[in-house]
Amino acid sequence: MALRRSRNEGRRGAESVLVVVGLANPGNDYAGSRHNVGGDAVRLVCVRRAGTLKLESRQRALSATVATSQGPVTLAVPTTFMNESGAAIPPLLKRTSLGDLAHLVIAHDELDLDEGRLQLRLGGGLAGHNGLKSIAHTLGTQDFARLRIGIGRPARKEQVTDYLLRPVAGKNKKYYDELVASAADALETLLDSNFNDAQRQVNGTRD
């Protein structure tokens, strides 16, 4: 697949071989909600890799660069709200000198996957996800990689907003924490493998 380069002329900064962005809404009101599972997974990877997410000057994301067997990888969680996630991406690409969008990975919640299922893919549709739509609009392309983290759908359509945005509590909290850990495991597989090998391991298929 031929990928468009980011519209980020004059890139500068220490080069990263991979930039992994976990989508989430900021603030305590949304902490631990299903819509934040991508951001929570990236935060957990950062802890496991002994990194510290920090807000750099003129950035719109908390980020950290960690060492991997493939080279330096930048982990990031936007400080914007979900529907403005795209604003965080160009400064990250510039700071990490990332030109190939196949090496930009967005970790995000996915209503259209069964709860607990993970899928690593390059490109594809946006499935109505406001964070993905914002990123695609900003970059002018959908040809970036994603880790889709299945959260399933609630029984009724009118429950979707609360299902996404309310912090997970009670008996469901254990399953949420396990999902975050599984997603972090998948991201770590990608950090230490080439994309095709990681995709086979995460997806459990060669398709």
N, C-alpha and C positions, 0 to 999 in steps of 0.2 A: 504494500500500500504506500503510495507516495503521499507524504504529508507536507502541508504548507508550513513554512517557517513562521514563527511568531512575528507579529509586526513590532518588533522590539529592536530597532536599529540602534547602533551605538551601545550594545550591551557591555556591561563591565561587572567585575566582581569575581570572586573565587569560583571556579567551575565546579559544578556538581554533576555527577553522572545520572542522577535521578532526583526529581522533586516530587514529593508525596504530600498531597494536601488533603486533610480531613475536614469535611464540611460540617458546620455546626452553627447554631445561633449563640450569640454571646449572652452572658448574664445568668444570675442564679435562677431566674424564673424558668429557664430552659435546660438547666444542668441535669444530666441523666435522662433526657427525653430521647425517644427513638430517632427523632430527626437529627440528633447529635451523635449518633453512633459512629459515624466516620471520624469526627473530631476526637471522640473518646478513644477510638482505636489508635489513632496517630499519637495521641498523648501517651498511651500505654507503651507503644513502641519506643517513644523517646525515653521514658523511664527505664525500660529494659536495656536500652543502649547507652544509659548514663548521660543522656543529653538534657539540656535545660531550654525549654521554649522561652524565647525572649522577643520583645518588640524592638526591632531595629529602626533606626531613623528613616522616616519617609516610607515605611512599610505599612501595609494594612493587614498584617498577619503576624502571629507569634511564630517564630521559627527557630530551628536548631539544625546544625550540620553534624552528622555522626559518621564515624568511620565504618565501612563495610568491606567485604572482600573484593568488591567491584570498584571501590573508590568512595569518595565523599558523597553522602546523600543528604539532601535537605528535607526535613520534616516541617510541616507548617499547618497551622489552623487559623483561618481568617478571623479577624476581629470585627468584620462586617456582619450584618444580618444575612441570612441565607440567600435572600433574593438579590443581594448585592455582592455575592461571592466573587464575581468576575473582576471587581475592582482590585482584589488582592493579588491577582495572578501576574499582570505585567511587571510590577515591581519585583516580584519573586524571580521571574524569569530573567530579568535584567541583572539582579544581584548575583544569581547563580550561573550566569552566562549559558543558560539552557536554550538551545535553538531548535532541537528536535522534539516536537510535541509528543512523540511516541514515548518519551522519557518523562512526561508529566503524567502523574497518576492521581486521580481524584477518588478518594474513598467516600462513599455516600450511602445513605439508607435507600432501600429499594422496596416499595410496596408490592411490586409485581413479582417478587421472588418469595418463596415460602420462608417463614421465619427460620433463621439459622443457616440457610443456604448462602454460599458465597460464589461469586463469579468474577473472574478477572478477564477483562476484554479490552480490545483496542477499538476505539470508535463506537459507533452505534447511535441509537436514538436517545432522546432526552426523557422520555416517559413522563412528561409533565413536571419534572423535578425543577423547582425554581432555581436552585443553586447551579445545576448543570446548564440550565437555559441562560443564566447570567454569564457563566464562563464561556459558553459557546458564542454568545453575542459579542463578548469582549474580544475573544480571539479570532472571531470570524470563521470558525471551523468547529466541527464536532470530533475531529480526529485526534483526540487525546485518549489516554488509557484511563480505565476506571476499575476500581474494586467495588462491585455492587454487593451490598450487605443486605441480605433478605430480612425484612421485618414482617412480611405478610400484611394482610389487610384486616381491618375490623369487620365485624359482621354486617354493619350497615354503613352506607356511604356517608351519611351525616356524622358519623363518629370519627371520620378520618382526621379532622383538625386536632381534636383532643388526643387521639391516638398518637399523632406525631409529636405534639408539642408539650403534653403533660409529662412531668418526670415519672419514670417507671417506679412503682412502689410495691410493697407487699410481696406476695409470692412470685410476681413477675420479675422482681429485681434480680433474683438469682439468675434467671434465664437471660436477662439483659447483660449482666456482667459476663456470663459465659459467651454471649455473642460478641461482645467487645474483645474478649480474649481470643476468640477464634479469628476474628478479623485482623487483630494484631499479629497473630501467627501467620496469616496469609501474607500480610505486608512484609513480615520478616523473611518469608520464603522468597519474595520478590527482591528484597534487598541483597540477598546472597546468591541469586540465581539469574540466568538470563530469562527474558520475558516468556519465551515459549515453554521452557522447563517449569517455570513458576505457574504458568497458566494450566499446564497439565496436572500439576500437583494440587492446585487450588480448586480447579473445576472438576477434577476427577475424570476427565475425558480428553481425547485428542481433538475434539471438534472445536 
